[in-house]
Amino acid sequence: MSTRKKSRTRRPARPRPAPSRRRGPDEAVVVKISDPADLVASIPPLFGFTPEESLVVLGMHGPDRKRRLGASLRIDLGDGPEDDAVLAAAVRDRLVPTGPDAVVVVVVSAAPPGPDGRPPGAGLVDAITDAFAEVRVPLIGATWTARIAAGEPYRCFERCDCSGTLPDPGGTHTAAETTALGRVTYGSRDEMAAALAPDPGAGSRRRRDLVDDAHQAALLDRELAGPGAARRDLEAVRRAVLDVGSGGVLAEEEIARLAVALCDPRVRDIALGFAAGCDDGVEPAAAEQLWRLLVRAVPEPEVAEPATLLAFASLDHGGGATLTTALERARSADPDHRLSGLLATMLAAGQPPESARRIVERAVAETTRQLGV
């Protein structure tokens, strides 16, 4: 059961997202980008962290002056010009299935300019231009900066050679929109990964024993009570969402109970719908906060369940680095985990978030019918 008393279980490394204006699952995110400086400054909130030494490629959809952001990706920069063509082809093959009408490139690199005076990464930008031209998708903008921070200089690769300084990434329209979605922007990828790193207690003998005991109790309960056991487990998850969302702390015994409850596909499938707004009694931001806590607190291989729930939750409101890190955590904890494998396959194929949401909604509806909840 839940408790607010003091516990050795640590709170999440980051404060929970502000619940200021959580969007519905079908509400579009409108991001206004007026110039290259605004676009570059918008990258940290879009990806959830501030990239360094990175290539960022944004897929754009729609006609001129009505472009909307589609699929996007960030890749570590290669070691030299010999990697440019290979990297450009990989980027093209990843984004083309999403149907972009154009692409925009941003190079973040503190390397010195090339011998021709162009910013670092110019050869890579040329290779990307050629790669997308092969499939008749134009590159409509390419910008360089050494680092994404207020006051840092930027420069465009085009002949116009526009330049200037970046605004504060935290003050952009994009930052306001992603904050409204409940997303946290970290200072670096390492900082973001640390926020999801296992707590010391996650791998302890005591935590493992508690989870094993919970498995035994659940096995007996499911044999005796059938669907009734799943309904009780689901109610325990809902209570934990409310408790964590209101500032409560979970005891170790409940962490173990929740870890095992989510191993029941019926409970997990309904929990997936929390992020998509399928349960009127659950606040999506509070559910995501619980998944973050469990990703840090649950041992392997059971951590694959909350990690996949967190990946789906972040996908539902734009993805970013949290999605990638959570998915990597799930796949590492349990390489045979089917749901995380499905999500990884969908992402590799460039499927939009709506595809995952439809799968989740169907699973929630079917499982809800089966359990009678």
FENSULNOR-V521772 format. One record per residue. N is the residue number from 1. RES is the residue in three letters. PSI is psi in radians with two decimals (none if undefined). NEAR is the number of other C-alpha atoms within 12 Angstrom. Layout:
[[N RES PSI NEAR] [N RES PSI NEAR]]
This chain:
[[1 MET 2.86 24] [2 SER 2.68 29] [3 THR 2.63 22] [4 ARG 0.02 19] [5 LYS 2.92 15] [6 LYS 2.52 15] [7 SER 2.76 18] [8 ARG -0.23 19] [9 THR 2.21 30] [10 ARG 2.67 25] [11 ARG 2.85 29] [12 PRO 2.65 31] [13 ALA -0.46 24] [14 ARG 2.61 24] [15 PRO 2.60 22] [16 ARG 2.66 29] [17 PRO 2.56 27] [18 ALA 2.30 21] [19 PRO 0.58 24] [20 SER -0.85 16] [21 ARG 1.25 19] [22 ARG 2.22 29] [23 ARG 2.67 27] [24 GLY 2.80 22] [25 PRO -0.39 29] [26 ASP 0.07 17] [27 GLU 2.24 18] [28 ALA 2.60 20] [29 VAL 2.12 26] [30 VAL 2.06 21] [31 VAL 2.10 24] [32 LYS 2.09 21] [33 ILE 2.06 22] [34 SER -0.44 17] [35 ASP 3.03 25] [36 PRO -0.67 33] [37 ALA -0.74 34] [38 ASP -0.68 32] [39 LEU -0.83 39] [40 VAL -0.74 51] [41 ALA -0.33 41] [42 SER -0.18 41] [43 ILE -0.79 51] [44 PRO -0.86 42] [45 PRO -0.49 41] [46 LEU -0.70 46] [47 PHE -0.22 42] [48 GLY -0.06 40] [49 PHE 2.95 38] [50 THR 1.92 34] [51 PRO 2.61 41] [52 GLU 2.52 29] [53 GLU 1.04 27] [54 SER 2.67 35] [55 LEU 2.22 38] [56 VAL 2.22 43] [57 VAL 2.19 45] [58 LEU 2.18 41] [59 GLY 2.33 36] [60 MET 2.45 30] [61 HIS 2.60 26] [62 GLY 3.02 16] [63 PRO 2.98 13] [64 ASP 2.50 12] [65 ARG -0.03 13] [66 LYS 0.55 16] [67 ARG 2.52 23] [68 ARG 2.59 25] [69 LEU 2.31 33] [70 GLY -2.42 33] [71 ALA 2.56 38] [72 SER 2.81 39] [73 LEU 2.77 36] [74 ARG 2.34 35] [75 ILE 2.44 25] [76 ASP 2.44 23] [77 LEU 2.55 30] [78 GLY 3.12 22] [79 ASP -0.23 15] [80 GLY 3.08 18] [81 PRO -0.48 20] [82 GLU -0.29 14] [83 ASP -0.20 20] [84 ASP -0.88 27] [85 ALA -0.71 23] [86 VAL -0.80 21] [87 LEU -0.72 33] [88 ALA -0.74 35] [89 ALA -0.67 25] [90 ALA -0.72 22] [91 VAL -0.81 38] [92 ARG -0.82 38] [93 ASP -0.47 24] [94 ARG -0.67 30] [95 LEU -0.54 38] [96 VAL -0.69 35] [97 PRO -0.33 23] [98 THR -0.08 31] [99 GLY 0.75 28] [100 PRO 2.57 34] [101 ASP -0.32 30] [102 ALA 2.92 37] [103 VAL 2.70 40] [104 VAL 2.43 43] [105 VAL 2.43 44] [106 VAL 2.25 49] [107 VAL 2.16 42] [108 VAL 1.89 41] [109 SER 2.35 29] [110 ALA 0.19 23] [111 ALA 2.77 22] [112 PRO 2.79 17] [113 PRO 2.81 19] [114 GLY 3.00 16] [115 PRO -0.38 11] [116 ASP 0.06 11] [117 GLY -0.10 13] [118 ARG 2.73 24] [119 PRO 2.79 32] [120 PRO 2.52 36] [121 GLY 0.09 45] [122 ALA -0.70 34] [123 GLY -0.65 29] [124 LEU -0.71 38] [125 VAL -0.73 41] [126 ASP -0.74 27] [127 ALA -0.67 27] [128 ILE -0.71 41] [129 THR -0.81 34] [130 ASP -0.72 23] [131 ALA -0.76 29] [132 PHE -0.47 34] [133 ALA -0.52 21] [134 GLU -0.45 17] [135 VAL 0.31 22] [136 ARG 0.69 17] [137 VAL 1.98 27] [138 PRO 2.59 27] [139 LEU 2.03 32] [140 ILE 0.00 31] [141 GLY 2.46 34] [142 ALA 2.18 43] [143 THR 2.55 46] [144 TRP 2.55 47] [145 THR 2.63 44] [146 ALA -0.65 32] [147 ARG 2.66 34] [148 ILE 1.73 39] [149 ALA 2.75 31] [150 ALA 2.30 24] [151 GLY -0.11 17] [152 GLU 2.47 23] [153 PRO 2.62 27] [154 TYR 2.84 36] [155 ARG 2.43 36] [156 CYS 2.67 34] [157 PHE -0.35 33] [158 GLU 2.96 23] [159 ARG -0.49 12] [160 CYS -0.44 11] [161 ASP 0.71 18] [162 CYS 2.63 19] [163 SER 2.99 23] [164 GLY -2.74 21] [165 THR 2.68 28] [166 LEU 2.52 31] [167 PRO 3.06 26] [168 ASP 2.09 25] [169 PRO -0.53 35] [170 GLY -0.21 31] [171 GLY 0.13 20] [172 THR 2.83 30] [173 HIS -0.63 26] [174 THR -0.72 34] [175 ALA -0.71 36] [176 ALA -0.72 28] [177 GLU -0.78 30] [178 THR -0.55 40] [179 THR -0.67 31] [180 ALA -0.45 26] [181 LEU -0.12 38] [182 GLY 0.23 36] [183 ARG 2.47 45] [184 VAL 2.40 41] [185 THR 2.12 38] [186 TYR 2.74 31] [187 GLY -0.42 27] [188 SER 2.94 26] [189 ARG -0.63 27] [190 ASP -0.70 19] [191 GLU -0.70 22] [192 MET -0.75 31] [193 ALA -0.65 29] [194 ALA -0.55 22] [195 ALA -0.29 34] [196 LEU 0.13 40] [197 ALA 2.62 31] [198 PRO 2.45 30] [199 ASP 2.72 25] [200 PRO -0.58 17] [201 GLY -0.27 25] [202 ALA -0.62 33] [203 GLY 0.23 23] [204 SER 2.77 18] [205 ARG -0.68 13] [206 ARG -0.78 19] [207 ARG -0.69 30] [208 ARG -0.74 28] [209 ASP -0.71 21] [210 LEU -0.71 28] [211 VAL -0.73 35] [212 ASP -0.73 24] [213 ASP -0.69 20] [214 ALA -0.64 29] [215 HIS -0.78 25] [216 GLN -0.75 18] [217 ALA -0.70 21] [218 ALA -0.66 30] [219 LEU -0.78 20] [220 LEU -0.75 14] [221 ASP -0.71 20] [222 ARG -0.58 22] [223 GLU -0.66 14] [224 LEU -0.65 13] [225 ALA -0.22 16] [226 GLY -2.30 19] [227 PRO -0.44 25] [228 GLY -0.59 21] [229 ALA -0.73 25] [230 ALA -0.66 37] [231 ARG -0.68 30] [232 ARG -0.70 27] [233 ASP -0.72 38] [234 LEU -0.69 38] [235 GLU -0.62 27] [236 ALA -0.67 28] [237 VAL -0.76 42] [238 ARG -0.75 35] [239 ARG -0.69 28] [240 ALA -0.66 39] [241 VAL -0.82 38] [242 LEU -0.74 28] [243 ASP -0.84 27] [244 VAL -0.67 35] [245 GLY -0.43 32] [246 SER 0.19 22] [247 GLY 0.11 23] [248 GLY 2.89 27] [249 VAL 2.39 33] [250 LEU 2.31 38] [251 ALA 2.79 29] [252 GLU -0.65 34] [253 GLU -0.65 29] [254 GLU -0.57 33] [255 ILE -0.76 45] [256 ALA -0.73 41] [257 ARG -0.76 39] [258 LEU -0.67 47] [259 ALA -0.73 47] [260 VAL -0.67 42] [261 ALA -0.72 41] [262 LEU -0.21 42] [263 CYS -0.24 37] [264 ASP 2.02 31] [265 PRO -0.52 27] [266 ARG -0.75 33] [267 VAL -0.79 39] [268 ARG -0.72 39] [269 ASP -0.72 38] [270 ILE -0.64 42] [271 ALA -0.54 52] [272 LEU -0.62 46] [273 GLY -0.20 40] [274 PHE -0.76 40] [275 ALA -0.51 46] [276 ALA 0.09 41] [277 GLY 0.43 31] [278 CYS -0.16 27] [279 ASP 1.93 25] [280 ASP -0.36 13] [281 GLY 0.04 19] [282 VAL 2.24 31] [283 GLU 2.08 35] [284 PRO -0.70 43] [285 ALA -0.65 40] [286 ALA -0.65 37] [287 ALA -0.76 42] [288 GLU -0.63 48] [289 GLN -0.69 46] [290 LEU -0.74 45] [291 TRP -0.71 46] [292 ARG -0.77 48] [293 LEU -0.79 44] [294 LEU -0.57 50] [295 VAL -0.57 46] [296 ARG -0.42 39] [297 ALA -0.38 46] [298 VAL 2.38 49] [299 PRO 2.96 40] [300 GLU 2.60 33] [301 PRO -0.07 30] [302 GLU -0.43 41] [303 VAL -0.29 46] [304 ALA -0.54 41] [305 GLU -1.02 45] [306 PRO -0.51 50] [307 ALA -0.69 51] [308 THR -0.65 47] [309 LEU -0.72 47] [310 LEU -0.69 50] [311 ALA -0.79 43] [312 PHE -0.69 49] [313 ALA -0.74 45] [314 SER -0.57 43] [315 LEU -0.67 42] [316 ASP -0.50 43] [317 HIS 0.63 42] [318 GLY -0.14 41] [319 GLY -2.04 37] [320 GLY -2.93 37] [321 ALA -0.50 40] [322 THR -0.73 45] [323 LEU -0.87 37] [324 THR -0.81 35] [325 THR -0.76 37] [326 ALA -0.71 43] [327 LEU -0.71 42] [328 GLU -0.67 29] [329 ARG -0.74 38] [330 ALA -0.79 39] [331 ARG -0.59 31] [332 SER -0.69 23] [333 ALA -0.61 25] [334 ASP 1.56 23] [335 PRO -0.38 21] [336 ASP 0.17 15] [337 HIS 2.03 28] [338 ARG -0.72 19] [339 LEU -0.76 32] [340 SER -0.57 35] [341 GLY -0.68 24] [342 LEU -0.77 25] [343 LEU -0.74 38] [344 ALA -0.70 29] [345 THR -0.72 18] [346 MET -0.72 24] [347 LEU -0.73 30] [348 ALA -0.53 22] [349 ALA -0.01 20] [350 GLY 0.43 28] [351 GLN 2.45 27] [352 PRO 2.78 28] [353 PRO -0.52 31] [354 GLU -0.57 23] [355 SER -0.78 21] [356 ALA -0.69 34] [357 ARG -0.69 31] [358 ARG -0.70 22] [359 ILE -0.77 25] [360 VAL -0.79 36] [361 GLU -0.67 27] [362 ARG -0.72 20] [363 ALA -0.73 25] [364 VAL -0.79 31] [365 ALA -0.75 23] [366 GLU -0.76 20] [367 THR -0.66 27] [368 THR -0.70 27] [369 ARG -0.75 15] [370 GLN -0.71 19] [371 LEU -0.27 23] [372 GLY 0.68 16] [373 VAL none 20]]
